[in-house]
Amino acid sequence: MNWLLTFLLNALAIVLADRLLEGIRLSGVMPALWAGAALGIVNTFLRPLLMLLTFPLTVLSLGLFIFIINTVTFAIAAWLVPGFDVLSFGGAFWGALITGIISWLLNLLFLKKD
């Protein structure tokens, strides 16, 4: 049941990022829910592969390349979901950053550690 709450909190984080940024556009509640699911799936399966492939760049940049990986995964999630549009690289970058921070805060508030 924890995964359902995490899924809903991620969708809420995407909605809040949409409200805060000009570079992200959501066309309703269902695209927000699908975007939360797509972002979770992309981060579960594709992000570890990207982290492994770009490990040398991440080391050379002292970890800053992880921001680019987050941007790419956010843009891929937007590409997969109709009604969830990222208008620019800056929108994907700031959207990934804001969504990550908001999602982290919401998970701290609502999820209980056992």
N, C-alpha and C positions, 0 to 999 in steps of 0.2 A: 504494500500500500504506500510505502515511502516513495516509490518511483512515480506514482501518480501526483503526489504533492510536489515533487521536484519538477515534474513536467509542467504543472500549472504555474509554479513560481517562475520557471524559465519563460513561459509565455507572457506572464505579467512583466517580467524584466524587459522583454522585447517591446511590449506596448509602451512602457515608460520611456525606453530609448527612442521610440517613434515620436513620442510627444516632445522630447527634449531636442531632437536633431532634425535638421532640414533634409539631410541626405538619406533618410529612411522613410519609406512609405508603406503603411499597412492599409488594406482596404476593408478591414472588418475584424470580427472576433475569430471567425474560423481560420483565416490566414494566420492570425497570431498563434492559435493553437497548433496549426500545422508547422509554423515556423519554429515553435518551441520543440516540437518532435523532431523536425529535420535537423535543427542545431544539435540536439542530443545525439542523434544517430551519426551525424558527421563527426562530432567530437569523440564519439565512442570508437568508430571504425577508421576514419580517415586521418584524424589528427595524430594518432600515434605513429602511423606510417610516415606522415610528413615530418614529424619530429625526428624520426630515425634517419630519414633521407637527408635532412638539412642539419644534422648534428654538427658537422664541421663549421657551417656558417654560424650556428648558434654559439659555438665556443668562441669563434673569432670575434663575434660581435658582443661578447660577454653577456649573452642571453637576450639581447634586444631583438634578435630575429624571431623570437617567439611571438612578438606583437604582429609581425607579418604573417606568421602561420595562423594566428587568431583571425586576422583580417581575411585571409583566404578562406578559412572554414566558414566564417560568417557570410561571405559573398557566395559560396557554394550553396549554403542553406537557403539564401535568398533566391538563387537561380532555380532551386528545386521546387519552391513553393509559389504558385500563382497568387498574386495579391500581396506579396511581400517583395518590395523592390528596394534595392540599394542603388542610389543614383550616381555614386562616385567612389573612388578609392578612399577619400576622406570620410565619406559616410560609412563605409565598411569598417574602416579603422576605428573611428570614434564609436560606432555602433557596437562593435565587438568589445571595446574597452568598457563602455557604459553598461552594456548588457552583462558583462562578466562581473563588474563591481556590484550592480544591483542584485544580480542573481546570488552572489556570494552573501550579501547582507540579508536578503530574504531567507536564504537557507539557514543562516545563523539564527534568525529570529524564529522561524517556524518549524525547523526540523530538530527533533530530539535525538541526541546521541545516546545509544544504548551501551 
